Amino acid sequence: MRVVYFTHSLVSDWNHGNAHFLRGIVAELLARGHEVVAHEPRDGWSRKNLVADGGAAALADIHAAFAWMDDVVVPYAAAATLDLDQALDGADLVLVHEWNDPALVARIGQRRAAGAGLRLLFHDTHHRAASAPEEMARFDLRHYDGVLAFGEVIRRLYLDRGWCERAWTWHEAADTRVFHPPAEIPAAQPEDDLVWIGNWGDGERARELKEFLLAPARRLRLQGTIHGVRYPRRARWAIRRSRLRYGGWVANHRVPEAFARHRVTVHVPRRPYVETLPGIPTIRPFEALACGIPLVSAPWEDAEQLFRSGRDFLVARDGDEMQRRLREVLHDRDLAAELRRCGLETIAARHTCAHRVDELLAICRTLGVADEVPA
């Protein structure tokens, strides 16, 4: 099967967490013998910021970590001038991620309507369908076979608002080629207490970060690191007051090393996921559990029962409980070991990119796409 992906970026994960999952899916498809081509803008926002932050060395490091990218990623100059005849040539399945120009999304659909023999799916991995529906309504999906939504609530929104006729729930998952237990990382010994990896973004969880991360760390006098981008000066000052270090951007494939140097991590979901998107954890908990680091989460509703709350990770209802939970994990080796074991067990059983490719291929079969590996 020849798969063509249109993405904002596979190369850059700078403030672009969607790249994590997309890379895992592409790597799994390639490992199974399928052909994959991924088109992305040469001067996309994430890639430009990656180079500005980390320089050419950051790009080189990513290409070294994902050697297959050189054969898969095809950069283009501008969406308006992208040659779709060439880009779609021979495609059996086309996946169009939601961080694309709406005009390009429509053009690809029009190619399908004109008789191109391919199946076409729109892939949504963001909360805008709930938080900014006017933005998502701009996408013309009339000629798409359906939508891959990263949570049941998003799937229902697409159907209820008439944006598409068919949609499937397709959660994110851990790329276990990259995210695996610290024992598989040479010389991995925890050096500090707490690590948190996430971007400041648009202040969607500023209050929650203070309550569930910075204040407990300060009261417990923890040593540790916060990684991420777009932190304003006031946020960096709050990190210093908490006694944690601000480590800036870290390439996603380096995150397992960061987990291995710490004893616990925290999940603080953005406010839209807590208030309007029950059942969607984002990719960070998948990756943390896949690495075997104990996780304590701020409240979110696991409406789709992806995990075993209290076994795979602990939940803290407020800042005081977060402080108690962190203290327990850091001082109770048996508890930490059991969380590590259960988290790894659930990821291995249900939430790897291999599982998601199985689901994708099952969807393809319902659409009449033969998923044979090319000879």
Secondary structure, DSSP 8 states (H G I E B T S, - for coil): -EEEEE-S-SS--TT-THHHHHHHHHHHHHHTT-EEEEEEETT-HHHHHHHHHHHHHHHHHHHHH-TTHHHHEEEES-GGG--HHHHTTT-SEEEEESSS-HHHHHHHHHHHHTT---EEEEEE-SSHHHH-HHHHTT---TT-SEEEESSHHHHHHHHHTTS-S-EEE----B-TTT---GGGSTT----EEEEEE---TTSTTHHHHIIIIIHHHHHHT--EEEE-S---HHHHHHHHHTT-EEEE---GGGHHHHHHTEEEEEE---HHHHHT-TT---HHHHHHHHTT--EEE-----TT--S-BTTTBEE-SSHHHHHHHHHHHHH-HHHHHHHHHHHHHHHHHH-BHHHHHHHHHHHHHHTT-------
